[in-house]
Structure formats: C-alpha cells, structure tokens
C-alpha cells in the first residue's frame, strides 16, 4: 500500500537538474516510505499507484502541486515586540540609528535574555505554525539574540526542542556574532565568541552552521573570518551575512572560506557576483528585508545573467516580520524581477542548496523527501500573480499530511 498519492492536479511543477521548472499537466505524485516514488501524468501514476490503495489520497483537481518550500535564512526565535520601531522607520529613522540608540537587535537581546526556554519554545512553535500554513517544509533558524554563553545555548536548545516537536524540519545556526553587546568592543566580543560561546555550542552539538554579521559598525572582514574559521574548527559549516548596508567584502570572504551560503548581498557588485560564481557558495537574497526597510532590492537579475541560481528566504525577524515564503516569492518577482519559475526554484531547490541539503529536498524528483504543497491555483505562475493572499491549502511532509485547510 502506498503512503500517499496526489492526483488530478492541474499542474505538477518542480525544479530538476535539467530544467528550471518542469511542469506536468494533469499530474500526479506518489510517495511511499517518506520519499517520492513517482511523478507524471495522472493516468500513468494512478495505474501503478491506485488512490484507493493509498493510505492517503488527495484529489488535487484545479490545484498546483509544488515541492515544500525551503526557508534558508530566518531569525524566527525571539521574544519581545518592536512594532514601535516599525512606526519610527516610517517617520524616517534608519535601522542603524535605532541600533545606535539601544534598539533593534540589542532590544531583542534584552527580551530573549529575560525569557525562559519554555517561553522561547512556545514563541518559535507559533512562528513555525504560520510558516507551515504558507507551505514551508524546511526552515533555518539562527541564534544571535543572546550574545552570551548562557542565552545562546538556551536559544539553540529551544530550536532543537521545537524541531523535535514540529512537523517542519528546523536547521539550527549559531550566530553569536550577530551584534556587539552593550559594554564590549568588537575585538573583545569576538574573543568571547571564539573562546567561550563556540566551545559551549560544539560540546552540546547544538548547531549545524555558524554565521556572522559582516557589516560596517558590526564585525569587520578579519573579525568575521576569525569567527567563521573557529566555527569550522568546531565542525560547523559556514554562512555569512554579507554586503547588506555597505560593501565590506563579505561576499569575497564567503568565497574564500567556501561558505555554504552568502546572504543579503544588496550592495554586492559585478565583481562580487563573479567571485561567488567561481565558487560553490549559494547566494541567498532576502526581498522581505528590502521591503521592510524600504530600500532597493538585491540585483537578482545580475546573478541570473551570470548563470548563478539564487535562493530566497523570508529573513523572518522582529525587523522583517513575515513568516510567508509565498510572500517572499511574490516579492522576488515584483521587487527583484525574477520570473515566477526562477522565484519558485529559488524557494525550493536552490534554497535547499543554501542549507547543504543534497538529498533532493526542494524537488519532487524520484527519491527526494516526500515534501510537497498543494496550492489552490491553476498553475505556478498564479502563486506570485495572486499576491497578498495564502494560496497553499495542503502541506505534506515525509508523505504525511501535516496541514490542511
């Protein structure tokens, strides 16, 4: 008996190794033992995998089937509320000015330090519920609102517990080098991250990646290199916040270190794009951040013209408070001028590459994890075309229905 068969879909759409987005009209997907075993025209699939013999059968008439979305960059674990800063930004106050006044990241740090682990777990589970309803099947979540050993460990422990309790696969990133805490200078704090935080995190096996905010006024290229090299010595793979507000050289550092991803890249130049293209680094663009800050978007078309696939992510955090990969796809099209096919690939297959997932995550290829969404649209183009609403109606994770309207 097959675990799950989705059939009669108006369209099945998935990125493949050979196509940006392969589409099958009147398509179907069969999943068994948690993995995709077949996809193709409905007549062919149901002949081999009859819906009546499946544990779960979904008639997707009039709908589109896509891989489960992958969100490769979030700060979704936090406490407190910064809605007033949103209002301040509308009056013209900059992100850097808010941070300099003790707001922004540092304000959230104070709230997270005061929160209990149980409160943090509950907060993250709430965010994950919303993400799941919008089609996210795999998400990365960073620490970085602790800035001391105790709180960074508390955050990463909460992320691990939420991963155990929620249907979404949660990938954990240590980002102790997210900001310089009050009362310390950057060099001294980097010493603390390298000598105290990283060993504590590694000893408890709490993270897969190490990230750093390489930015003017935060951590220099040399300071960032030191953190990331120390992370690698502790067995953590490399990510980097690069070239968000100023072109500091973070993209080049990512290429130098062989990072899994370089994220933001709003200020990256043609030279930086060429450098990343010569490496195996996956560029992760965050259109929601540009939207929230009312700034220019990253130049996604420059990457596309250089034949470098990009990933997109929500960057869900108190300063960019969106949990929806559907919205990220919409902004990638309307803000960064990606085609719908490119935007969906960026939210699935390439996003999985940004998390070093090489098992077919973000695709519906045979043998890939059985993660998919059923969206109430007649074709994939309608996902960004019909913007501002939730189109996802069913989410399947590992062959099991984990969300259904």
Secondary structure as a PSIPRED ss2 file (coil, helix, strand):
# PSIPRED VFORMAT (PSIPRED V4.0)

   1 X C   1.000  0.000  0.000
   2 X E   0.000  0.000  1.000
   3 X E   0.000  0.000  1.000
   4 X E   0.000  0.000  1.000
   5 X E   0.000  0.000  1.000
   6 X E   0.000  0.000  1.000
   7 X E   0.000  0.000  1.000
   8 X E   0.000  0.000  1.000
   9 X E   0.000  0.000  1.000
  10 X E   0.000  0.000  1.000
  11 X E   0.000  0.000  1.000
  12 X E   0.000  0.000  1.000
  13 X E   0.000  0.000  1.000
  14 X E   0.000  0.000  1.000
  15 X C   1.000  0.000  0.000
  16 X C   1.000  0.000  0.000
  17 X C   1.000  0.000  0.000
  18 X C   1.000  0.000  0.000
  19 X C   1.000  0.000  0.000
  20 X C   1.000  0.000  0.000
  21 X C   1.000  0.000  0.000
  22 X E   0.000  0.000  1.000
  23 X E   0.000  0.000  1.000
  24 X E   0.000  0.000  1.000
  25 X E   0.000  0.000  1.000
  26 X E   0.000  0.000  1.000
  27 X E   0.000  0.000  1.000
  28 X E   0.000  0.000  1.000
  29 X E   0.000  0.000  1.000
  30 X E   0.000  0.000  1.000
  31 X E   0.000  0.000  1.000
  32 X E   0.000  0.000  1.000
  33 X C   1.000  0.000  0.000
  34 X C   1.000  0.000  0.000
  35 X E   0.000  0.000  1.000
  36 X E   0.000  0.000  1.000
  37 X E   0.000  0.000  1.000
  38 X E   0.000  0.000  1.000
  39 X E   0.000  0.000  1.000
  40 X E   0.000  0.000  1.000
  41 X E   0.000  0.000  1.000
  42 X H   0.000  1.000  0.000
  43 X H   0.000  1.000  0.000
  44 X H   0.000  1.000  0.000
  45 X H   0.000  1.000  0.000
  46 X H   0.000  1.000  0.000
  47 X H   0.000  1.000  0.000
  48 X H   0.000  1.000  0.000
  49 X C   1.000  0.000  0.000
  50 X C   1.000  0.000  0.000
  51 X H   0.000  1.000  0.000
  52 X H   0.000  1.000  0.000
  53 X H   0.000  1.000  0.000
  54 X E   0.000  0.000  1.000
  55 X E   0.000  0.000  1.000
  56 X E   0.000  0.000  1.000
  57 X E   0.000  0.000  1.000
  58 X E   0.000  0.000  1.000
  59 X E   0.000  0.000  1.000
  60 X C   1.000  0.000  0.000
  61 X E   0.000  0.000  1.000
  62 X C   1.000  0.000  0.000
  63 X C   1.000  0.000  0.000
  64 X E   0.000  0.000  1.000
  65 X E   0.000  0.000  1.000
  66 X E   0.000  0.000  1.000
  67 X E   0.000  0.000  1.000
  68 X C   1.000  0.000  0.000
  69 X E   0.000  0.000  1.000
  70 X E   0.000  0.000  1.000
  71 X E   0.000  0.000  1.000
  72 X C   1.000  0.000  0.000
  73 X C   1.000  0.000  0.000
  74 X C   1.000  0.000  0.000
  75 X C   1.000  0.000  0.000
  76 X C   1.000  0.000  0.000
  77 X C   1.000  0.000  0.000
  78 X C   1.000  0.000  0.000
  79 X C   1.000  0.000  0.000
  80 X C   1.000  0.000  0.000
  81 X C   1.000  0.000  0.000
  82 X C   1.000  0.000  0.000
  83 X H   0.000  1.000  0.000
  84 X H   0.000  1.000  0.000
  85 X H   0.000  1.000  0.000
  86 X H   0.000  1.000  0.000
  87 X H   0.000  1.000  0.000
  88 X H   0.000  1.000  0.000
  89 X H   0.000  1.000  0.000
  90 X H   0.000  1.000  0.000
  91 X C   1.000  0.000  0.000
  92 X C   1.000  0.000  0.000
  93 X C   1.000  0.000  0.000
  94 X C   1.000  0.000  0.000
  95 X H   0.000  1.000  0.000
  96 X H   0.000  1.000  0.000
  97 X H   0.000  1.000  0.000
  98 X H   0.000  1.000  0.000
  99 X H   0.000  1.000  0.000
 100 X H   0.000  1.000  0.000
 101 X C   1.000  0.000  0.000
 102 X C   1.000  0.000  0.000
 103 X C   1.000  0.000  0.000
 104 X C   1.000  0.000  0.000
 105 X H   0.000  1.000  0.000
 106 X H   0.000  1.000  0.000
 107 X H   0.000  1.000  0.000
 108 X H   0.000  1.000  0.000
 109 X H   0.000  1.000  0.000
 110 X H   0.000  1.000  0.000
 111 X H   0.000  1.000  0.000
 112 X H   0.000  1.000  0.000
 113 X H   0.000  1.000  0.000
 114 X H   0.000  1.000  0.000
 115 X C   1.000  0.000  0.000
 116 X C   1.000  0.000  0.000
 117 X H   0.000  1.000  0.000
 118 X H   0.000  1.000  0.000
 119 X H   0.000  1.000  0.000
 120 X H   0.000  1.000  0.000
 121 X H   0.000  1.000  0.000
 122 X H   0.000  1.000  0.000
 123 X H   0.000  1.000  0.000
 124 X H   0.000  1.000  0.000
 125 X H   0.000  1.000  0.000
 126 X H   0.000  1.000  0.000
 127 X H   0.000  1.000  0.000
 128 X H   0.000  1.000  0.000
 129 X H   0.000  1.000  0.000
 130 X H   0.000  1.000  0.000
 131 X H   0.000  1.000  0.000
 132 X H   0.000  1.000  0.000
 133 X H   0.000  1.000  0.000
 134 X C   1.000  0.000  0.000
 135 X C   1.000  0.000  0.000
 136 X E   0.000  0.000  1.000
 137 X E   0.000  0.000  1.000
 138 X E   0.000  0.000  1.000
 139 X E   0.000  0.000  1.000
 140 X E   0.000  0.000  1.000
 141 X E   0.000  0.000  1.000
 142 X E   0.000  0.000  1.000
 143 X C   1.000  0.000  0.000
 144 X C   1.000  0.000  0.000
 145 X C   1.000  0.000  0.000
 146 X C   1.000  0.000  0.000
 147 X C   1.000  0.000  0.000
 148 X C   1.000  0.000  0.000
 149 X H   0.000  1.000  0.000
 150 X H   0.000  1.000  0.000
 151 X H   0.000  1.000  0.000
 152 X H   0.000  1.000  0.000
 153 X H   0.000  1.000  0.000
 154 X H   0.000  1.000  0.000
 155 X H   0.000  1.000  0.000
 156 X H   0.000  1.000  0.000
 157 X H   0.000  1.000  0.000
 158 X H   0.000  1.000  0.000
 159 X H   0.000  1.000  0.000
 160 X H   0.000  1.000  0.000
 161 X H   0.000  1.000  0.000
 162 X H   0.000  1.000  0.000
 163 X H   0.000  1.000  0.000
 164 X H   0.000  1.000  0.000
 165 X H   0.000  1.000  0.000
 166 X C   1.000  0.000  0.000
 167 X C   1.000  0.000  0.000
 168 X C   1.000  0.000  0.000
 169 X E   0.000  0.000  1.000
 170 X E   0.000  0.000  1.000
 171 X E   0.000  0.000  1.000
 172 X E   0.000  0.000  1.000
 173 X E   0.000  0.000  1.000
 174 X E   0.000  0.000  1.000
 175 X E   0.000  0.000  1.000
 176 X E   0.000  0.000  1.000
 177 X E   0.000  0.000  1.000
 178 X C   1.000  0.000  0.000
 179 X C   1.000  0.000  0.000
 180 X C   1.000  0.000  0.000
 181 X C   1.000  0.000  0.000
 182 X C   1.000  0.000  0.000
 183 X C   1.000  0.000  0.000
 184 X C   1.000  0.000  0.000
 185 X C   1.000  0.000  0.000
 186 X H   0.000  1.000  0.000
 187 X H   0.000  1.000  0.000
 188 X H   0.000  1.000  0.000
 189 X H   0.000  1.000  0.000
 190 X H   0.000  1.000  0.000
 191 X H   0.000  1.000  0.000
 192 X H   0.000  1.000  0.000
 193 X H   0.000  1.000  0.000
 194 X H   0.000  1.000  0.000
 195 X H   0.000  1.000  0.000
 196 X H   0.000  1.000  0.000
 197 X H   0.000  1.000  0.000
 198 X H   0.000  1.000  0.000
 199 X H   0.000  1.000  0.000
 200 X H   0.000  1.000  0.000
 201 X H   0.000  1.000  0.000
 202 X H   0.000  1.000  0.000
 203 X H   0.000  1.000  0.000
 204 X C   1.000  0.000  0.000
 205 X C   1.000  0.000  0.000
 206 X C   1.000  0.000  0.000
 207 X C   1.000  0.000  0.000
 208 X C   1.000  0.000  0.000
 209 X E   0.000  0.000  1.000
 210 X E   0.000  0.000  1.000
 211 X E   0.000  0.000  1.000
 212 X E   0.000  0.000  1.000
 213 X E   0.000  0.000  1.000
 214 X E   0.000  0.000  1.000
 215 X C   1.000  0.000  0.000
 216 X C   1.000  0.000  0.000
 217 X C   1.000  0.000  0.000
 218 X C   1.000  0.000  0.000
 219 X E   0.000  0.000  1.000
 220 X C   1.000  0.000  0.000
 221 X H   0.000  1.000  0.000
 222 X H   0.000  1.000  0.000
 223 X H   0.000  1.000  0.000
 224 X H   0.000  1.000  0.000
 225 X H   0.000  1.000  0.000
 226 X H   0.000  1.000  0.000
 227 X H   0.000  1.000  0.000
 228 X H   0.000  1.000  0.000
 229 X H   0.000  1.000  0.000
 230 X H   0.000  1.000  0.000
 231 X H   0.000  1.000  0.000
 232 X H   0.000  1.000  0.000
 233 X H   0.000  1.000  0.000
 234 X C   1.000  0.000  0.000
 235 X C   1.000  0.000  0.000
 236 X C   1.000  0.000  0.000
 237 X E   0.000  0.000  1.000
 238 X E   0.000  0.000  1.000
 239 X E   0.000  0.000  1.000
 240 X E   0.000  0.000  1.000
 241 X E   0.000  0.000  1.000
 242 X E   0.000  0.000  1.000
 243 X C   1.000  0.000  0.000
 244 X C   1.000  0.000  0.000
 245 X C   1.000  0.000  0.000
 246 X C   1.000  0.000  0.000
 247 X C   1.000  0.000  0.000
 248 X C   1.000  0.000  0.000
 249 X C   1.000  0.000  0.000
 250 X H   0.000  1.000  0.000
 251 X H   0.000  1.000  0.000
 252 X H   0.000  1.000  0.000
 253 X H   0.000  1.000  0.000
 254 X H   0.000  1.000  0.000
 255 X H   0.000  1.000  0.000
 256 X H   0.000  1.000  0.000
 257 X H   0.000  1.000  0.000
 258 X C   1.000  0.000  0.000
 259 X C   1.000  0.000  0.000
 260 X C   1.000  0.000  0.000
 261 X E   0.000  0.000  1.000
 262 X E   0.000  0.000  1.000
 263 X E   0.000  0.000  1.000
 264 X E   0.000  0.000  1.000
 265 X C   1.000  0.000  0.000
 266 X C   1.000  0.000  0.000
 267 X C   1.000  0.000  0.000
 268 X C   1.000  0.000  0.000
 269 X C   1.000  0.000  0.000
 270 X H   0.000  1.000  0.000
 271 X H   0.000  1.000  0.000
 272 X H   0.000  1.000  0.000
 273 X H   0.000  1.000  0.000
 274 X H   0.000  1.000  0.000
 275 X H   0.000  1.000  0.000
 276 X H   0.000  1.000  0.000
 277 X H   0.000  1.000  0.000
 278 X C   1.000  0.000  0.000
 279 X C   1.000  0.000  0.000
 280 X C   1.000  0.000  0.000
 281 X C   1.000  0.000  0.000
 282 X E   0.000  0.000  1.000
 283 X E   0.000  0.000  1.000
 284 X E   0.000  0.000  1.000
 285 X E   0.000  0.000  1.000
 286 X C   1.000  0.000  0.000
 287 X H   0.000  1.000  0.000
 288 X H   0.000  1.000  0.000
 289 X H   0.000  1.000  0.000
 290 X H   0.000  1.000  0.000
 291 X H   0.000  1.000  0.000
 292 X H   0.000  1.000  0.000
 293 X H   0.000  1.000  0.000
 294 X C   1.000  0.000  0.000
 295 X C   1.000  0.000  0.000
 296 X C   1.000  0.000  0.000
 297 X C   1.000  0.000  0.000
 298 X C   1.000  0.000  0.000
 299 X C   1.000  0.000  0.000
 300 X H   0.000  1.000  0.000
 301 X H   0.000  1.000  0.000
 302 X H   0.000  1.000  0.000
 303 X H   0.000  1.000  0.000
 304 X H   0.000  1.000  0.000
 305 X H   0.000  1.000  0.000
 306 X C   1.000  0.000  0.000
 307 X C   1.000  0.000  0.000
 308 X C   1.000  0.000  0.000
 309 X C   1.000  0.000  0.000
 310 X E   0.000  0.000  1.000
 311 X E   0.000  0.000  1.000
 312 X E   0.000  0.000  1.000
 313 X C   1.000  0.000  0.000
 314 X C   1.000  0.000  0.000
 315 X C   1.000  0.000  0.000
 316 X C   1.000  0.000  0.000
 317 X E   0.000  0.000  1.000
 318 X C   1.000  0.000  0.000
 319 X C   1.000  0.000  0.000
 320 X E   0.000  0.000  1.000
 321 X C   1.000  0.000  0.000
 322 X C   1.000  0.000  0.000
 323 X C   1.000  0.000  0.000
 324 X C   1.000  0.000  0.000
 325 X H   0.000  1.000  0.000
 326 X H   0.000  1.000  0.000
 327 X H   0.000  1.000  0.000
 328 X H   0.000  1.000  0.000
 329 X H   0.000  1.000  0.000
 330 X H   0.000  1.000  0.000
 331 X H   0.000  1.000  0.000
 332 X H   0.000  1.000  0.000
 333 X H   0.000  1.000  0.000
 334 X H   0.000  1.000  0.000
 335 X C   1.000  0.000  0.000
 336 X C   1.000  0.000  0.000
 337 X C   1.000  0.000  0.000
 338 X C   1.000  0.000  0.000
 339 X C   1.000  0.000  0.000
 340 X H   0.000  1.000  0.000
 341 X H   0.000  1.000  0.000
 342 X H   0.000  1.000  0.000
 343 X H   0.000  1.000  0.000
 344 X H   0.000  1.000  0.000
 345 X H   0.000  1.000  0.000
 346 X H   0.000  1.000  0.000
 347 X C   1.000  0.000  0.000
 348 X C   1.000  0.000  0.000
 349 X H   0.000  1.000  0.000
 350 X H   0.000  1.000  0.000
 351 X H   0.000  1.000  0.000
 352 X H   0.000  1.000  0.000
 353 X H   0.000  1.000  0.000
 354 X C   1.000  0.000  0.000
 355 X C   1.000  0.000  0.000
 356 X C   1.000  0.000  0.000
 357 X C   1.000  0.000  0.000
 358 X C   1.000  0.000  0.000
 359 X C   1.000  0.000  0.000
 360 X C   1.000  0.000  0.000
 361 X C   1.000  0.000  0.000
 362 X C   1.000  0.000  0.000
 363 X C   1.000  0.000  0.000
 364 X C   1.000  0.000  0.000
 365 X C   1.000  0.000  0.000
 366 X C   1.000  0.000  0.000
 367 X C   1.000  0.000  0.000
 368 X C   1.000  0.000  0.000
 369 X E   0.000  0.000  1.000
 370 X C   1.000  0.000  0.000
 371 X C   1.000  0.000  0.000
 372 X E   0.000  0.000  1.000
 373 X E   0.000  0.000  1.000
 374 X E   0.000  0.000  1.000
 375 X E   0.000  0.000  1.000
 376 X C   1.000  0.000  0.000
 377 X C   1.000  0.000  0.000
 378 X C   1.000  0.000  0.000
 379 X C   1.000  0.000  0.000
 380 X C   1.000  0.000  0.000
 381 X H   0.000  1.000  0.000
 382 X H   0.000  1.000  0.000
 383 X H   0.000  1.000  0.000
 384 X H   0.000  1.000  0.000
 385 X H   0.000  1.000  0.000
 386 X C   1.000  0.000  0.000
 387 X C   1.000  0.000  0.000
 388 X C   1.000  0.000  0.000
 389 X C   1.000  0.000  0.000
 390 X C   1.000  0.000  0.000
 391 X C   1.000  0.000  0.000
 392 X E   0.000  0.000  1.000
 393 X E   0.000  0.000  1.000
 394 X E   0.000  0.000  1.000
 395 X E   0.000  0.000  1.000
 396 X E   0.000  0.000  1.000
 397 X E   0.000  0.000  1.000
 398 X C   1.000  0.000  0.000
 399 X C   1.000  0.000  0.000
 400 X E   0.000  0.000  1.000
 401 X E   0.000  0.000  1.000
 402 X E   0.000  0.000  1.000
 403 X E   0.000  0.000  1.000
 404 X E   0.000  0.000  1.000
 405 X C   1.000  0.000  0.000
